Amino acid sequence: MDKSHCKKQKRYSKEFKEAIVLQVYRGQASAEALRKRYGIGGKMTVYKWLKLYSYDGEQDKLVPLTKQNKPSKQSNEKEMEVKIKELQKSLFNARMQAEAYRVLLELGKEQYGVDLEKKFGAKQSDD
């Protein structure tokens, strides 16, 4: 069999893989962008590396996943549900705060005749 047309599989060091994964987790670049930048073969290669690690954002470090510490699909789903609820609560609070500021600005305008709202756009001349 002629092997001249077969692609040779590249091997990447553990340090290289971790550096790529860390950049993805930090949001510095997408997996696809890094794959193209470094000429990493295989469209799924970086995604496979991502499955090998979790990211500890507080300590800014990668945690290798083993069968012992790999979260189950069920626990991942529960964690995601908790995170979604936290984000929904945070969004609700932000909306309530924005509404409170809007009401405060209206009251200031009505009671004191002071318009505290910043006007955006081109500056108007007094001509």
DSSP file (Angstrom, degrees, kcal/mol; ACC not computed):
  #  RESIDUE AA STRUCTURE BP1 BP2  ACC     N-H-->O    O-->H-N    N-H-->O    O-->H-N    TCO  KAPPA ALPHA  PHI   PSI    X-CA   Y-CA   Z-CA
    1    1 A M              0   0    0      0, 0.0     2,-0.6     0, 0.0     0, 0.0   0.000 360.0 360.0 360.0 134.2    0.0    0.0    0.0
    2    2 A D        -     0   0    0      1,-0.1     3,-0.4     2,-0.0     4,-0.0  -0.703 360.0-178.8 -82.8 118.3    1.3    3.4   -1.0
    3    3 A K    >   +     0   0    0     -2,-0.6     3,-1.1     1,-0.2    -1,-0.1   0.310  56.2 100.0 -98.7   7.6    1.4    5.7    2.1
    4    4 A S  T 3  S+     0   0    0      1,-0.3    -1,-0.2     3,-0.0    -2,-0.0   0.770  85.2  46.5 -67.7 -24.0    2.7    8.8    0.3
    5    5 A H  T 3  S+     0   0    0     -3,-0.4     2,-0.3     2,-0.1    -1,-0.3   0.488  90.8 101.3 -96.7  -2.0   -0.8   10.3    0.2
    6    6 A C  S <  S-     0   0    0     -3,-1.1     2,-0.3     1,-0.1    -3,-0.0  -0.599  75.8-119.3 -81.3 141.2   -1.7    9.6    3.9
    7    7 A K        -     0   0    0     -2,-0.3     2,-0.5     1,-0.0    -2,-0.1  -0.599  21.4-127.0 -79.8 139.6   -1.4   12.4    6.3
    8    8 A K        -     0   0    0     -2,-0.3     2,-0.3     1,-0.0    -1,-0.0  -0.751  26.2-121.3 -86.0 130.2    1.0   12.0    9.1
    9    9 A Q        -     0   0    0     -2,-0.5     2,-0.2     1,-0.1    -1,-0.0  -0.547  24.9-134.3 -74.6 129.4   -0.6   12.6   12.5
   10   10 A K        -     0   0    0     -2,-0.3     2,-0.4     1,-0.0    -1,-0.1  -0.539  10.4-144.4 -82.0 149.8    1.0   15.5   14.4
   11   11 A R        -     0   0    0     -2,-0.2     2,-0.4     0, 0.0    -1,-0.0  -0.947  12.8-159.8-112.8 136.0    1.8   15.1   18.1
   12   12 A Y        -     0   0    0     -2,-0.4     2,-0.0     1,-0.0    28,-0.0  -0.914  20.1-114.0-118.1 143.2    1.5   18.0   20.4
   13   13 A S     >  -     0   0    0     -2,-0.4     4,-2.4     1,-0.1     5,-0.2  -0.307  24.8-116.6 -71.5 158.2    3.1   18.5   23.8
   14   14 A K  H  > S+     0   0    0      1,-0.2     4,-2.5     2,-0.2     5,-0.2   0.892 117.1  53.6 -59.5 -40.7    1.0   18.6   27.0
   15   15 A E  H  > S+     0   0    0      2,-0.2     4,-2.2     1,-0.2    -1,-0.2   0.893 108.4  48.9 -63.0 -41.3    2.2   22.2   27.5
   16   16 A F  H  > S+     0   0    0      2,-0.2     4,-2.2     1,-0.2    -2,-0.2   0.936 111.8  48.6 -63.8 -47.2    1.1   23.3   24.1
   17   17 A K  H  X S+     0   0    0     -4,-2.4     4,-2.7     1,-0.2    -2,-0.2   0.923 112.5  48.7 -58.6 -45.5   -2.4   21.7   24.5
   18   18 A E  H  X S+     0   0    0     -4,-2.5     4,-2.6     1,-0.2    -1,-0.2   0.876 109.0  52.9 -64.5 -37.9   -2.8   23.3   27.9
   19   19 A A  H  X S+     0   0    0     -4,-2.2     4,-1.8     2,-0.2    -1,-0.2   0.908 112.1  45.5 -64.1 -41.1   -1.8   26.7   26.5
   20   20 A I  H  X S+     0   0    0     -4,-2.2     4,-1.8     2,-0.2    -2,-0.2   0.948 114.2  47.8 -65.9 -48.9   -4.4   26.4   23.8
   21   21 A V  H  X S+     0   0    0     -4,-2.7     4,-2.7     1,-0.2     5,-0.2   0.895 110.0  53.2 -60.0 -42.1   -7.1   25.2   26.1
   22   22 A L  H  X S+     0   0    0     -4,-2.6     4,-2.3     1,-0.2    -1,-0.2   0.895 106.5  52.1 -62.3 -41.1   -6.3   28.0   28.6
   23   23 A Q  H  <>S+     0   0    0     -4,-1.8     5,-2.3     2,-0.2     6,-0.9   0.888 111.1  47.8 -63.1 -38.4   -6.6   30.7   25.9
   24   24 A V  H ><5S+     0   0    0     -4,-1.8     3,-1.2     3,-0.2    -2,-0.2   0.950 112.4  47.8 -66.6 -48.4  -10.1   29.3   24.9
   25   25 A Y  H 3<5S+     0   0    0     -4,-2.7    -2,-0.2     1,-0.3    -1,-0.2   0.855 110.3  52.3 -62.0 -35.0  -11.3   29.2   28.6
   26   26 A R  T 3<5S-     0   0    0     -4,-2.3    -1,-0.3    -5,-0.2    -2,-0.2   0.601 113.6-119.9 -76.2 -10.0  -10.0   32.7   29.2
   27   27 A G  T < 5S+     0   0    0     -3,-1.2    -3,-0.2    -4,-0.5    -2,-0.1   0.691  75.2 129.7  80.4  18.4  -12.0   33.9   26.1
   28   28 A Q  S   <S-     0   0    0     -5,-2.3     2,-0.3     1,-0.3    -4,-0.2   0.781  79.7 -11.6 -76.9 -26.8   -8.8   35.2   24.4
   29   29 A A  S    S-     0   0    0     -6,-0.9    -1,-0.3    -5,-0.1    -2,-0.3  -0.973  75.1 -99.6-165.3 158.7   -9.7   33.3   21.2
   30   30 A S     >  -     0   0    0     -2,-0.3     4,-2.3    -3,-0.1     5,-0.2  -0.427  34.6-113.5 -81.4 161.6  -12.0   30.7   19.9
   31   31 A A  H  > S+     0   0    0      1,-0.2     4,-2.3     2,-0.2     5,-0.1   0.906 118.7  49.6 -59.5 -42.1  -11.0   27.1   19.4
   32   32 A E  H  > S+     0   0    0      2,-0.2     4,-2.3     1,-0.2    -1,-0.2   0.901 109.0  51.2 -66.4 -41.1  -11.3   27.4   15.7
   33   33 A A  H  > S+     0   0    0      1,-0.2     4,-2.7     2,-0.2    -1,-0.2   0.916 112.9  45.5 -62.9 -42.5   -9.2   30.6   15.5
   34   34 A L  H  X S+     0   0    0     -4,-2.3     4,-2.4     2,-0.2     6,-0.3   0.882 109.5  55.6 -68.4 -37.7   -6.4   29.0   17.5
   35   35 A R  H  X>S+     0   0    0     -4,-2.3     5,-2.4    -5,-0.2     4,-0.5   0.932 113.8  40.8 -58.4 -45.8   -6.6   25.8   15.4
   36   36 A K  H ><5S+     0   0    0     -4,-2.3     3,-0.7     3,-0.2    -2,-0.2   0.914 113.0  53.9 -69.5 -42.8   -6.1   27.9   12.3
   37   37 A R  H 3<5S+     0   0    0     -4,-2.7    -2,-0.2     1,-0.2    -1,-0.2   0.892 119.3  33.0 -59.7 -41.6   -3.5   30.2   13.8
   38   38 A Y  H 3<5S-     0   0    0     -4,-2.4    -1,-0.2    -5,-0.1    -2,-0.2   0.358 108.3-117.9-100.5   5.2   -1.3   27.3   14.9
   39   39 A G  T <<5 +     0   0    0     -3,-0.7     2,-0.4    -4,-0.5    -3,-0.2   0.869  45.9 177.7  64.2  37.4   -2.1   24.9   12.1
   40   40 A I      < -     0   0    0     -5,-2.4    -1,-0.2    -6,-0.3     6,-0.1  -0.621  25.3-127.9 -77.8 125.3   -3.6   22.3   14.3
   41   41 A G  S    S+     0   0    0     -2,-0.4     4,-0.2     4,-0.1    -1,-0.1  -0.382  70.8  38.2 -74.1 149.7   -4.9   19.4   12.2
   42   42 A G  S >  S-     0   0    0      2,-0.1     3,-0.9     1,-0.1     4,-0.4   0.646  73.6-120.9  82.7 122.8   -8.4   18.1   12.6
   43   43 A K  T 3  S+     0   0    0      1,-0.2     4,-0.3     2,-0.1     3,-0.1   0.744 112.6  43.9 -66.4 -23.1  -11.4   20.3   13.2
   44   44 A M  T 3> S+     0   0    0      1,-0.1     4,-2.3     2,-0.1    -1,-0.2   0.462  85.0  96.6-100.7  -2.4  -12.3   18.5   16.5
   45   45 A T  H <> S+     0   0    0     -3,-0.9     4,-1.9     1,-0.2     5,-0.1   0.923  87.0  43.0 -56.9 -51.8   -8.7   18.4   17.9
   46   46 A V  H  > S+     0   0    0     -4,-0.4     4,-2.2     1,-0.2    -1,-0.2   0.888 112.6  54.4 -64.6 -37.7   -9.0   21.5   20.1
   47   47 A Y  H  > S+     0   0    0     -4,-0.3     4,-1.2     1,-0.2    -1,-0.2   0.871 106.5  52.0 -64.4 -35.4  -12.5   20.5   21.3
   48   48 A K  H  < S+     0   0    0     -4,-2.3     4,-0.4     1,-0.2     3,-0.2   0.892 108.6  50.9 -65.3 -39.1  -11.1   17.1   22.4
   49   49 A W  H >< S+     0   0    0     -4,-1.9     3,-1.5     1,-0.2     4,-0.4   0.890 104.3  58.0 -64.6 -38.2   -8.4   18.9   24.4
   50   50 A L  H >< S+     0   0    0     -4,-2.2     3,-1.1     1,-0.3    -1,-0.2   0.827  99.7  58.6 -61.3 -31.3  -11.1   21.0   26.0
   51   51 A K  T 3< S+     0   0    0     -4,-1.2    -1,-0.3    -3,-0.2    -2,-0.2   0.631  96.7  63.6 -73.4 -12.3  -12.8   17.9   27.3
   52   52 A L  T <  S+     0   0    0     -3,-1.5    13,-3.3    -4,-0.4     2,-0.3   0.618 107.1  40.6 -84.1 -13.7   -9.6   16.9   29.1
   53   53 A Y  E <   -A   64   0A   0     -3,-1.1     2,-0.3    -4,-0.4     9,-0.0  -0.940  58.3-154.1-136.3 152.1   -9.7   19.9   31.4
   54   54 A S  E     -A   63   0A   0      9,-2.5     9,-2.9    -2,-0.3     2,-0.5  -0.805  29.5-123.1-112.2 167.7  -12.0   22.1   33.5
   55   55 A Y  E     -A   62   0A   0     -2,-0.3     2,-1.0     7,-0.2     7,-0.2  -0.946   9.0-155.5-119.7 127.6  -11.1   25.7   34.3
   56   56 A D  E  >> -A   61   0A   0      5,-3.1     5,-1.8    -2,-0.5     4,-1.0  -0.841  13.5-174.9 -97.8  97.1  -10.8   27.2   37.7
   57   57 A G  T  45S+     0   0    0     -2,-1.0    -1,-0.2     1,-0.2     5,-0.0   0.815  77.9  58.8 -65.5 -32.4  -11.5   30.9   37.0
   58   58 A E  T  45S+     0   0    0      1,-0.2    -1,-0.2    -3,-0.1    -2,-0.0   0.900 120.2  27.8 -65.0 -40.1  -10.7   32.1   40.5
   59   59 A Q  T  45S-     0   0    0     -3,-0.2    -1,-0.2     2,-0.2    -2,-0.2   0.425 104.7-130.1 -99.9  -0.3   -7.2   30.7   40.5
   60   60 A D  T  <5 +     0   0    0     -4,-1.0     2,-0.3     1,-0.2    -3,-0.2   0.935  64.8 120.3  50.6  55.1   -6.9   31.0   36.7
   61   61 A K  E   < -A   56   0A   0     -5,-1.8    -5,-3.1     2,-0.0     2,-0.3  -0.978  63.6-112.1-145.2 158.8   -5.7   27.5   36.2
   62   62 A L  E     -A   55   0A   0     -2,-0.3    -7,-0.2    -7,-0.2    -9,-0.0  -0.655  20.4-154.3 -88.1 145.5   -6.6   24.3   34.4
   63   63 A V  E     -A   54   0A   0     -9,-2.9    -9,-2.5    -2,-0.3     2,-0.1  -0.968  20.1-129.0-120.3 113.6   -7.7   21.2   36.3
   64   64 A P  E     -A   53   0A   0      0, 0.0     2,-0.5     0, 0.0   -11,-0.3  -0.367  22.2-133.4 -61.6 135.7   -7.1   17.9   34.5
   65   65 A L        +     0   0    0    -13,-3.3     2,-0.3    -2,-0.1     5,-0.0  -0.800  28.1 176.3 -94.0 128.7  -10.3   15.8   34.4
   66   66 A T     >  -     0   0    0     -2,-0.5     4,-1.6     1,-0.0     3,-0.1  -0.709  49.1 -97.0-116.7 174.0   -9.9   12.2   35.2
   67   67 A K  T  4 S+     0   0    0     -2,-0.3    -2,-0.0     1,-0.2    -1,-0.0   0.823 124.5  53.6 -62.0 -28.8  -12.6    9.6   35.5
   68   68 A Q  T  4 S+     0   0    0      1,-0.2    -1,-0.2     3,-0.0    -3,-0.0   0.893 120.5  27.8 -73.6 -40.0  -12.7   10.2   39.3
   69   69 A N  T  4 S+     0   0    0     -5,-0.1    -2,-0.2     2,-0.1    -1,-0.2   0.385  88.9 116.3-106.5   5.3  -13.2   14.0   39.1
   70   70 A K     <  -     0   0    0     -4,-1.6     2,-0.1     1,-0.1    -5,-0.0  -0.611  70.0-121.2 -74.0 123.7  -15.0   14.3   35.8
   71   71 A P        -     0   0    0      0, 0.0    -1,-0.1     0, 0.0    -2,-0.1  -0.369  25.9-117.0 -67.4 142.9  -18.5   15.7   36.5
   72   72 A S     >  -     0   0    0      1,-0.1     4,-2.4    -2,-0.1     5,-0.2  -0.331  23.2-111.4 -73.2 161.7  -21.3   13.5   35.4
   73   73 A K  H  > S+     0   0    0      1,-0.2     4,-2.2     2,-0.2     5,-0.1   0.884 119.5  53.0 -59.7 -38.8  -23.7   14.7   32.8
   74   74 A Q  H  > S+     0   0    0      2,-0.2     4,-2.0     1,-0.2    -1,-0.2   0.914 109.6  46.2 -65.8 -43.6  -26.4   14.9   35.4
   75   75 A S  H  > S+     0   0    0      1,-0.2     4,-2.5     2,-0.2    -1,-0.2   0.874 111.2  53.7 -68.4 -34.7  -24.3   17.0   37.8
   76   76 A N  H  X S+     0   0    0     -4,-2.4     4,-2.4     2,-0.2    -2,-0.2   0.916 108.5  49.5 -61.7 -42.9  -23.3   19.3   34.9
   77   77 A E  H  X S+     0   0    0     -4,-2.2     4,-2.3     2,-0.2    -2,-0.2   0.897 111.2  48.9 -64.2 -40.5  -27.0   19.8   34.0
   78   78 A K  H  X S+     0   0    0     -4,-2.0     4,-2.4     2,-0.2    -2,-0.2   0.917 111.2  49.9 -65.1 -42.8  -27.8   20.7   37.7
   79   79 A E  H  X S+     0   0    0     -4,-2.5     4,-2.5     1,-0.2    -2,-0.2   0.904 111.0  49.7 -61.3 -40.9  -24.9   23.1   37.8
   80   80 A M  H  X S+     0   0    0     -4,-2.4     4,-2.7     2,-0.2    -1,-0.2   0.894 109.2  51.6 -65.8 -40.0  -26.1   24.7   34.6
   81   81 A E  H  X S+     0   0    0     -4,-2.3     4,-2.3     2,-0.2    -2,-0.2   0.914 111.2  47.7 -61.9 -43.0  -29.6   25.0   36.0
   82   82 A V  H  X S+     0   0    0     -4,-2.4     4,-2.3     2,-0.2    -2,-0.2   0.926 112.7  49.1 -62.8 -44.8  -28.3   26.7   39.1
   83   83 A K  H  X S+     0   0    0     -4,-2.5     4,-2.4     1,-0.2    -2,-0.2   0.901 110.3  50.8 -62.7 -41.7  -26.2   29.1   37.0
   84   84 A I  H  X S+     0   0    0     -4,-2.7     4,-2.7     1,-0.2    -1,-0.2   0.919 110.3  49.4 -62.4 -43.7  -29.1   29.9   34.8
   85   85 A K  H  X S+     0   0    0     -4,-2.3     4,-2.3     2,-0.2    -2,-0.2   0.895 110.9  50.3 -62.5 -40.2  -31.3   30.7   37.8
   86   86 A E  H  X S+     0   0    0     -4,-2.3     4,-2.4     2,-0.2    -2,-0.2   0.915 112.4  46.8 -62.8 -43.0  -28.5   32.9   39.2
   87   87 A L  H  X S+     0   0    0     -4,-2.4     4,-2.6     2,-0.2    -2,-0.2   0.885 111.1  51.5 -67.8 -38.7  -28.2   34.8   35.9
   88   88 A Q  H  X S+     0   0    0     -4,-2.7     4,-2.5     2,-0.2    -1,-0.2   0.912 111.4  47.9 -63.2 -41.6  -32.0   35.2   35.7
   89   89 A K  H  X S+     0   0    0     -4,-2.3     4,-2.5     2,-0.2    -2,-0.2   0.912 112.1  49.4 -64.3 -42.9  -32.0   36.6   39.2
   90   90 A S  H  X S+     0   0    0     -4,-2.4     4,-2.3     2,-0.2    -2,-0.2   0.904 111.4  49.0 -63.4 -42.2  -29.1   39.0   38.3
   91   91 A L  H  X S+     0   0    0     -4,-2.6     4,-2.4     2,-0.2    -2,-0.2   0.917 110.7  50.7 -63.5 -43.9  -30.9   40.1   35.1
   92   92 A F  H  X S+     0   0    0     -4,-2.5     4,-2.4     1,-0.2    -2,-0.2   0.929 110.8  49.0 -58.8 -46.5  -34.1   40.7   37.1
   93   93 A N  H  X S+     0   0    0     -4,-2.5     4,-2.4     1,-0.2    -1,-0.2   0.894 110.7  50.4 -61.4 -41.0  -32.2   42.8   39.7
   94   94 A A  H  X S+     0   0    0     -4,-2.3     4,-2.3     2,-0.2    -1,-0.2   0.897 110.9  49.1 -65.2 -40.0  -30.5   44.8   36.9
   95   95 A R  H  X S+     0   0    0     -4,-2.4     4,-2.3     2,-0.2    -2,-0.2   0.901 111.3  49.4 -65.8 -40.3  -33.9   45.5   35.3
   96   96 A M  H  X S+     0   0    0     -4,-2.4     4,-2.4     2,-0.2    -2,-0.2   0.901 110.9  50.0 -65.4 -40.2  -35.4   46.6   38.6
   97   97 A Q  H  X S+     0   0    0     -4,-2.4     4,-2.2     2,-0.2    -2,-0.2   0.914 110.4  49.7 -64.5 -42.7  -32.5   48.9   39.3
   98   98 A A  H  X S+     0   0    0     -4,-2.3     4,-2.1     1,-0.2    -2,-0.2   0.902 111.4  49.4 -62.5 -41.2  -32.8   50.5   35.8
   99   99 A E  H  X S+     0   0    0     -4,-2.3     4,-2.5     2,-0.2    -2,-0.2   0.900 109.0  52.4 -64.9 -41.0  -36.5   51.0   36.4
  100  100 A A  H  X S+     0   0    0     -4,-2.4     4,-2.4     1,-0.2    -2,-0.2   0.907 110.0  48.5 -62.3 -41.8  -35.8   52.6   39.8
  101  101 A Y  H  X S+     0   0    0     -4,-2.2     4,-2.5     2,-0.2    -1,-0.2   0.896 110.0  52.3 -64.0 -40.2  -33.4   55.0   38.2
  102  102 A R  H  X S+     0   0    0     -4,-2.1     4,-2.1     2,-0.2    -2,-0.2   0.929 111.5  45.9 -61.8 -45.4  -35.9   55.9   35.4
  103  103 A V  H  X S+     0   0    0     -4,-2.5     4,-2.6     1,-0.2    -2,-0.2   0.911 111.2  53.1 -64.0 -42.4  -38.6   56.6   38.0
  104  104 A L  H  X S+     0   0    0     -4,-2.4     4,-2.4     1,-0.2    -2,-0.2   0.907 109.1  49.0 -59.2 -43.6  -36.1   58.7   40.1
  105  105 A L  H  X S+     0   0    0     -4,-2.5     4,-2.0     2,-0.2    11,-0.3   0.902 111.2  49.9 -63.9 -41.4  -35.2   60.8   37.0
  106  106 A E  H  X S+     0   0    0     -4,-2.1     4,-2.7     2,-0.2    -2,-0.2   0.920 111.3  48.8 -63.0 -44.4  -38.9   61.4   36.2
  107  107 A L  H  X S+     0   0    0     -4,-2.6     4,-3.1     1,-0.2     5,-0.5   0.904 109.8  51.9 -63.0 -41.8  -39.6   62.4   39.8
  108  108 A G  H  X S+     0   0    0     -4,-2.4     4,-1.7    -5,-0.2     6,-1.4   0.895 112.7  45.6 -61.0 -39.9  -36.6   64.8   39.8
  109  109 A K  H  X S+     0   0    0     -4,-2.0     4,-1.1     4,-0.2    -2,-0.2   0.920 117.6  43.1 -69.5 -44.4  -37.9   66.4   36.6
  110  110 A E  H  < S+     0   0    0     -4,-2.7    -2,-0.2     2,-0.2    -3,-0.2   0.937 123.6  33.4 -68.1 -48.3  -41.5   66.6   37.8
  111  111 A Q  H  < S+     0   0    0     -4,-3.1    -3,-0.2    -5,-0.2    -2,-0.2   0.836 135.0  21.1 -82.1 -33.6  -40.8   67.9   41.3
  112  112 A Y  H  < S-     0   0    0     -4,-1.7    -3,-0.2    -5,-0.5    -2,-0.2   0.477  93.5-123.5-116.7  -4.9  -37.7   70.0   40.8
  113  113 A G     <  +     0   0    0     -4,-1.1     2,-0.6    -5,-0.4    -4,-0.2   0.751  65.9 136.9  68.4  22.4  -37.8   70.8   37.2
  114  114 A V        -     0   0    0     -6,-1.4     2,-0.9    -9,-0.1    -1,-0.2  -0.906  45.5-153.2-107.8 122.3  -34.3   69.3   36.8
  115  115 A D        +     0   0    0     -2,-0.6    -9,-0.1     1,-0.2   -10,-0.1  -0.820  19.5 172.0 -95.1 104.1  -33.7   67.1   33.7
  116  116 A L        +     0   0    0     -2,-0.9     2,-0.3   -11,-0.3    -1,-0.2   0.517  40.9 111.5 -90.6  -5.8  -30.9   64.8   34.8
  117  117 A E  S    S-     0   0    0    -12,-0.1     2,-0.4     1,-0.1    -2,-0.0  -0.513  70.6-125.0 -72.9 132.6  -31.1   62.5   31.8
  118  118 A K        -     0   0    0     -2,-0.3     2,-0.5     1,-0.0    -1,-0.1  -0.607  19.3-136.1 -76.9 132.1  -28.1   62.8   29.5
  119  119 A K        -     0   0    0     -2,-0.4     2,-0.3     2,-0.0    -1,-0.0  -0.794  19.2-155.3 -90.8 126.1  -28.9   63.7   26.0
  120  120 A F        +     0   0    0     -2,-0.5     2,-0.2     3,-0.0     0, 0.0  -0.665  49.1  45.5 -98.5 156.3  -27.0   61.7   23.4
  121  121 A G  S    S-     0   0    0     -2,-0.3     3,-0.1     2,-0.0     2,-0.0  -0.678  96.9  -7.3 113.2-166.9  -26.3   62.8   19.9
  122  122 A A  S    S-     0   0    0     -2,-0.2     2,-0.3     1,-0.1     0, 0.0  -0.340  75.1-106.3 -67.5 143.8  -25.1   65.9   18.3
  123  123 A K        -     0   0    0      1,-0.1     2,-0.3    -2,-0.0    -1,-0.1  -0.533  33.8-131.7 -72.1 131.9  -24.7   69.0   20.5
  124  124 A Q        -     0   0    0     -2,-0.3     2,-0.2    -3,-0.1    -1,-0.1  -0.657  15.3-139.3 -86.0 138.2  -27.5   71.5   19.8
  125  125 A S        -     0   0    0     -2,-0.3    -1,-0.0     1,-0.1     0, 0.0  -0.632  14.2-126.3 -93.4 159.0  -26.5   75.1   19.3
  126  126 A D              0   0    0     -2,-0.2    -1,-0.1     1,-0.2    -2,-0.0  -0.010 360.0 360.0 -92.1  28.2  -28.5   78.0   20.7
  127  127 A D              0   0    0      0, 0.0    -1,-0.2     0, 0.0    -3,-0.0   0.492 360.0 360.0 -66.2 360.0  -28.9   79.8   17.4
